[in-house]
Amino acid sequence: MSSDDEQVPQNIPILLAEHFQNLISDDVEQITTQLFALDAEDDVDSQEGSSSRQKEHEPEPSSYNEGAPTEFANYLQRSDHDDYKFLRIIDAMASINQKVNLIGVITEIGLSKQSRGTDCCCTIKIVDESNASSGISVNFFAENFEKLPCVESAGDIIQLVRVVMKSHQSGVNVLFDKKFSSFALYEGRENSNFLPYQASYKFQARDRDKKFIADLRKWTASHQSRTASSDFLSLKDIKQGQQSNLICKVLHICKVKDGEWMLFVWDGTDAPPVNIHTKLDDEFDNPLPLQLEATPLSRNILCKFPTVGTVLRITNDKCNEKLGLHLLKAGKWVQFKNINFEVRSGLWCGILLSKSKFSFLPDDDDYASQCQRTHDERMESKWDRKPSTCFPWPAKITDTDNQNVPFVALMDILTYPEVIAKFRCVVRVVSILPGHPRDFQAPCGTYRLRLTLEDPTARIHAYVYGEDGVKFFGGYPSVDTMIKMCNLLLGVEETDDANLTEKQRNPPWVECCLCSYNIDKNDVWGSIRYRIFGTTLIGSDWFSDSLETVVRRPSIHNINWFPVLYVWAEVLNKYVENNSSFKRCQGPMNHLVQEGNVSLMGCTTSSEV
């Protein structure tokens, strides 16, 4: 650098004072700041021996050059065509440690998280026509989550200015430096406008950008990759401890505690039932929870959820509590990669890892559209409201009075617009309080117990009280008989040991009738309770022996259904022959709600049991 050139930065304030005394404004201050920044960056470049590197300068209005000294005008008038070029990804990968400009299509977005220092960071993957298969990763760093790219959908376009190419053991990637890099995000669809929906504060758009964006949109439309369902699991196929990919719709995002967020996602399918490992004796002091979050979601939020299909909770791993899950958007279809599935308290939970990635899908994505169509078909059917894993029918361990009422899901019951109503559903009894049948009756002989019911959509408490308990147990059987009944209901294998509190449980699907009511007129919705009525637990030895293969099933997917159905048909025929009161469902079903008031049936004790 010549001595004359070295004097330029020092002369700039004097020149500005001499030639722009009457034009002191925010614009001039901005120009001054930019000029000092440019000169400082040029010095860094020269020290690194990269004098041939492309220089980035913001264009200045020509009116500011008029009347300026020659050296000042030359300083401003650098060739805009030479210093503002986009490199193809394949060419940029050869420019290690160089500042380059890139434009590409976004295919993946890493979860935003807190770095080891004070910054927030995230990683996205982009492709272009030169590297459409593998693409390249871009690592972003910013002072806070809000300054990181917030991509609306996979397939959107990102413009990167003055990013640095870096080489690591894992390969070449791109570094976005918050000190001098800038970005802009554009919709990826053809015929969209050319205004970025997000841009960093240093970014300045140019008219010539429109051509690059338009060309990339055309290329994206002709090379658009469809969602490959074979690469992703649906919720009906998840397995504990398995790390896999998932396509789902984000229904809700909530903060469960400081720094920890929880997602509620759905794809219209039913997650498989799992075994219950809690002890029944612990149900009083440590009851099986109805949800994983400490505070249940409000009824207003639940009413926005679909009533068919499992709503899965997703949270971050304990060692990754600083993930920016709150930046995800409710109502969007998302594909997650590298997500773990765990069972907590008998409920499925997705775990996001530090290496988990996601991308938003357009609403008309093929896979998302198919999920929505499947849901709509289940909603229109009177039979598909029951869990898909109870195919072809729930175990006939219980009998109900209202055979002409169609089944509904527990989410239907939780979100029903009326407080007092009657329903028929298919559920699993995952817990009973008190834990032993000898305590099911009060000293006066009145039944009072609480069942924890679940289906793929929700988990609730339902009470059995008074005369409904007499009908449920078929009178007042002996304690040994009631133990066998409860073993059958809870899915406990029959052994010589009569203690059912220590055993793993795999409850079968059973049908029951529920009624809803409230116990506080001043808090109608907050005091809603549910009670079992019109349901009888069938406890005859020959019946429970015949259903042994159904109750003890290890997995719904591993059953050879032909012999099971054959045995089942024989059992039902025998039951029909010996029970004239047995009623089969015939013809179309009526609406699930029966008109009329339901008397207050809640327990009056302080524990409501």
Order of alpha helices (4+ residues) and beta strands (2+ residues): alpha-alpha-alpha-alpha-alpha-beta-beta-beta-beta-beta-beta-beta-beta-alpha-beta-beta-alpha-beta-beta-beta-alpha-beta-alpha-beta-beta-beta-alpha-alpha-beta-beta-beta-alpha-alpha-alpha
